[in-house]
Amino acid sequence: MKMLVLSVAYILSSWQPTGAPIACPKHLVAPSYPTIARAAYVQGDVTVNLQVSADGKVITASAVAGPPMLRQEAERNARLWQFAESRSEYRIEILYRFKLEGQKVNYVPQPRVEFDLPSTVTVTTEPMEPQPSRNVAEPH
């Protein structure tokens, strides 16, 4: 009986009614908020298209929309994701939302990251206080 229950659980977990692979993230890494984008007060949504192999590894990650200062971090982060194995290679779109909230600060705070799986990541942090330019004075 125990073997039958395990077999039914396995069949149900791998059953896909439409035949299309279901993106099921197994390993995620929290993205960071690029420092230069924080300093320039750049925020917005970045859309990244992923090609995932049957063994769940990200083959390609390409940002197709969003602020240029945020695209590289979204692509870098998406390449670190690992998905559950599937019957075939497939594509998925992930939306990264970069948001600045709160008062400007002089330090780099840890961003708050929220995953709305399987396809949305929200990164929220405080904006940066403009830093004075550093001119090196010549000794007299």
Phi, psi and omega per residue, in radians:
M1 nan -0.739 3.138
K2 -1.071 -0.689 3.130
M3 -1.141 -0.668 3.115
L4 -1.118 -0.740 3.114
V5 -1.090 -0.780 3.115
L6 -1.108 -0.690 3.132
S7 -1.146 -0.771 3.116
V8 -1.107 -0.736 3.113
A9 -1.069 -0.720 3.132
Y10 -1.138 -0.777 -3.137
I11 -1.090 -0.781 3.139
L12 -1.144 -0.630 -3.121
S13 -1.234 -0.459 -3.115
S14 -1.772 -0.078 -3.133
W15 -1.284 2.280 3.123
Q16 -2.253 1.823 -3.006
P17 -1.014 -0.599 -3.093
T18 -1.567 -0.166 -3.088
G19 1.477 -0.184 3.130
A20 -1.491 2.451 3.113
P21 -1.087 2.517 3.086
I22 -1.757 2.172 3.137
A23 -1.273 2.006 -3.125
C24 -2.225 1.689 -3.128
P25 -1.077 2.321 3.078
K26 -1.817 -0.553 -3.079
H27 -2.425 2.179 3.128
L28 -2.190 2.623 3.043
V29 -2.164 2.320 -3.132
A30 -1.195 2.256 3.084
P31 -1.310 2.846 3.044
S32 -1.881 2.922 3.090
Y33 -1.713 2.069 -3.109
P34 -0.974 2.260 -3.087
T35 -1.017 -0.756 -3.114
I36 -1.139 -0.608 3.106
A37 -1.210 -0.678 3.086
R38 -1.081 -0.797 -3.108
A39 -1.111 -0.614 -3.137
A40 -1.538 0.067 -3.125
Y41 0.976 0.783 3.111
V42 -1.671 2.206 3.073
Q43 -2.463 2.893 3.111
G44 2.607 -3.075 -3.103
D45 -1.719 2.438 3.070
V46 -2.151 2.215 3.100
T47 -1.743 2.210 -3.140
V48 -2.110 2.221 3.059
N49 -1.664 2.247 3.130
L50 -1.978 2.511 2.944
Q51 -1.942 2.161 -3.050
V52 -2.023 2.328 3.130
S53 -1.339 2.914 3.132
A54 -1.076 -0.472 3.115
D55 -1.504 0.106 3.027
G56 1.588 0.053 3.134
K57 -1.539 2.504 3.102
V58 -1.326 2.117 3.135
I59 -1.496 -0.852 3.107
T60 -2.414 2.634 3.046
A61 -2.396 2.131 -3.075
S62 -2.364 2.066 3.081
A63 -1.287 2.184 -3.084
V64 -1.939 -0.177 3.124
A65 -2.762 2.634 3.079
G66 2.160 2.961 -3.128
P67 -1.072 2.284 -3.118
P68 -0.943 -0.617 -3.128
M69 -1.167 -0.279 -3.095
L70 -1.872 -0.283 -3.061
R71 -1.085 -0.774 -3.073
Q72 -1.077 -0.735 3.127
E73 -1.149 -0.702 3.126
A74 -1.112 -0.770 3.102
E75 -1.111 -0.806 -3.131
R76 -1.018 -0.792 -3.114
N77 -1.173 -0.765 -3.108
A78 -1.081 -0.561 3.115
R79 -1.138 -0.346 -3.121
L80 -1.505 -0.197 -3.124
W81 -1.211 2.647 3.054
Q82 -2.286 2.322 -3.110
F83 -1.948 2.845 3.067
A84 -1.154 2.678 3.119
E85 -1.134 2.638 3.109
S86 -2.406 3.117 -3.118
R87 -1.331 -0.394 -3.091
S88 -2.690 2.955 3.059
E89 -1.176 2.593 3.134
Y90 -2.655 3.014 3.118
R91 -2.058 2.591 3.077
I92 -2.512 2.629 3.089
E93 -1.917 2.282 3.106
I94 -2.039 2.382 3.116
L95 -1.872 2.085 3.049
Y96 -1.760 2.207 3.095
R97 -1.920 1.991 3.102
F98 -1.775 2.111 -3.076
K99 -2.263 2.454 3.046
L100 -1.913 2.222 -3.135
E101 -2.421 2.708 3.055
G102 1.549 -2.948 -3.106
Q103 -1.460 2.712 3.083
K104 -1.184 2.456 -3.115
V105 -2.245 2.807 -3.121
N106 -1.685 0.093 -3.110
Y107 -2.198 3.008 3.135
V108 -1.754 1.740 -3.134
P109 -1.325 2.745 3.045
Q110 -1.227 2.189 -3.140
P111 -1.249 2.691 3.022
R112 -1.593 2.192 -3.099
V113 -2.055 2.267 3.115
E114 -2.160 2.268 3.099
F115 -1.830 2.135 3.005
D116 -1.926 1.487 -2.966
L117 -1.275 2.592 0.226
P118 -1.696 0.059 -2.913
S119 -2.377 0.212 3.127
T120 -2.331 2.352 3.090
V121 -2.221 2.254 3.102
T122 -2.009 2.200 3.132
V123 -2.019 2.046 -3.088
T124 -2.148 2.350 3.104
T125 -2.665 3.018 3.077
E126 -1.451 2.603 3.084
P127 -1.234 2.897 -3.141
M128 -1.673 2.462 3.037
E129 -1.283 2.335 3.096
P130 -1.015 2.349 -3.141
Q131 -1.664 2.472 3.093
P132 -1.165 2.567 3.113
S133 -1.211 2.579 -3.111
R134 -1.854 1.798 3.065
N135 -1.684 2.260 3.126
V136 -1.481 2.086 -3.133
A137 -1.425 2.489 3.090
E138 -1.334 2.365 3.068
P139 -1.198 2.515 -3.122
H140 -1.493 nan nan
